[in-house]
Amino acid sequence: VQLVQSGGGLVQAGGSLRLSCAASGFNHDDYTMGWYRQVPGKGRELVATISDIGRRTYVSSLKGRFTISRNNAKNMVYLQMTSLKPEDTAVYYCNADRTLVSGLFYNYWGQGTQVTVSS
């Protein structure tokens, strides 16, 4: 099972970036996919999720600037980030989550990718 992230890097405030996450080794279609972020000294926080049927949720403070999408045919998940702010600087993580009716759950993480927004 792998979630391999790409994208990220350094961008000026107001700019845009797209993060990509390639899933392999499991049936990606059955999972809720998400993006989280973490800054040093703080816990990992949710950014956005997209369910197996395409239902999206966002942290309210980011809605309108960030867009999550998925391409099941390519086993890919994306996070399009626009109007970036210095406070968006963090390590971003891709996540795959599936909880069965039985309570059994599966949860996988990508390797993380640094996003730095300069002022």
C-alpha positions in Angstrom: 0.0 0.0 0.0 1.4 3.4 -1.0 0.3 7.0 -1.2 2.9 8.9 -3.1 2.7 12.6 -3.0 4.0 15.2 -5.4 3.8 18.9 -5.9 4.3 21.5 -3.2 7.3 23.7 -2.8 7.8 27.5 -2.4 5.3 30.0 -3.6 4.7 33.7 -3.0 1.6 34.8 -1.2 -1.4 35.0 -3.5 0.0 32.2 -5.7 -1.3 28.7 -6.4 -0.1 25.2 -6.0 -1.5 21.8 -6.8 -0.7 18.7 -4.7 -1.1 15.2 -6.1 -1.4 11.9 -4.4 -1.0 8.6 -6.3 -2.6 5.6 -4.6 -1.5 2.0 -5.2 -1.9 -1.4 -3.5 -5.5 -1.0 -2.5 -8.9 -0.3 -4.0 -8.7 3.5 -3.9 -12.3 3.8 -5.1 -13.7 2.5 -1.8 -11.9 5.0 0.3 -12.5 8.5 1.6 -9.4 10.5 0.5 -8.2 13.5 2.4 -5.6 16.1 2.8 -4.2 17.2 6.2 -1.5 19.6 7.2 0.9 20.0 10.1 3.1 22.8 11.3 6.0 22.2 13.8 4.7 22.0 17.3 1.1 21.4 16.4 -1.1 18.4 15.6 -2.1 17.4 12.2 -5.2 19.2 11.1 -7.8 18.3 8.5 -7.8 20.4 5.3 -10.4 18.6 3.1 -11.9 15.2 2.3 -13.6 13.6 -0.6 -15.7 10.5 -0.2 -15.9 7.5 -2.4 -19.0 9.0 -4.0 -17.4 12.4 -4.4 -18.8 14.3 -1.5 -16.4 17.0 -0.4 -15.9 18.5 3.0 -13.6 21.4 3.8 -12.3 23.2 6.9 -14.5 26.3 6.8 -11.6 28.7 6.9 -10.2 27.2 3.7 -13.3 26.7 1.7 -13.2 28.8 -1.4 -9.5 28.8 -1.7 -8.7 25.0 -1.7 -10.4 22.4 -3.9 -10.1 18.6 -3.4 -10.7 16.3 -6.3 -10.1 12.7 -7.3 -9.7 10.7 -10.5 -10.6 7.1 -9.7 -9.5 5.9 -13.1 -6.0 7.1 -12.4 -6.0 6.4 -8.6 -5.2 10.0 -8.0 -6.3 12.7 -5.5 -5.5 16.3 -5.9 -5.5 19.5 -3.8 -5.7 22.7 -5.7 -4.6 25.6 -3.5 -5.2 29.2 -4.6 -4.7 32.6 -3.0 -2.1 31.1 -0.7 -1.2 32.8 2.5 1.9 32.5 4.7 -0.2 30.8 7.3 -0.8 28.0 4.8 2.8 27.0 5.2 2.9 23.4 6.5 3.7 19.9 5.6 0.7 18.5 3.7 -0.3 14.8 4.0 -2.5 12.7 1.8 -4.8 10.2 3.6 -6.9 7.3 2.7 -9.6 6.1 5.1 -12.1 3.4 5.0 -14.3 2.2 8.0 -16.3 -0.9 7.5 -19.7 -1.5 9.1 -18.0 -4.1 11.3 -15.8 -1.4 12.8 -12.7 -2.6 11.1 -10.9 0.4 9.5 -8.1 1.0 7.2 -6.0 4.2 7.2 -3.0 5.1 5.2 -0.8 8.2 4.9 1.4 9.7 2.3 5.0 10.7 3.0 4.2 14.4 3.4 5.2 17.4 1.2 6.3 20.8 2.3 4.4 23.9 1.2 6.0 27.2 2.0 4.3 30.5 1.3 6.5 33.6 1.4 5.1 37.0 2.2 
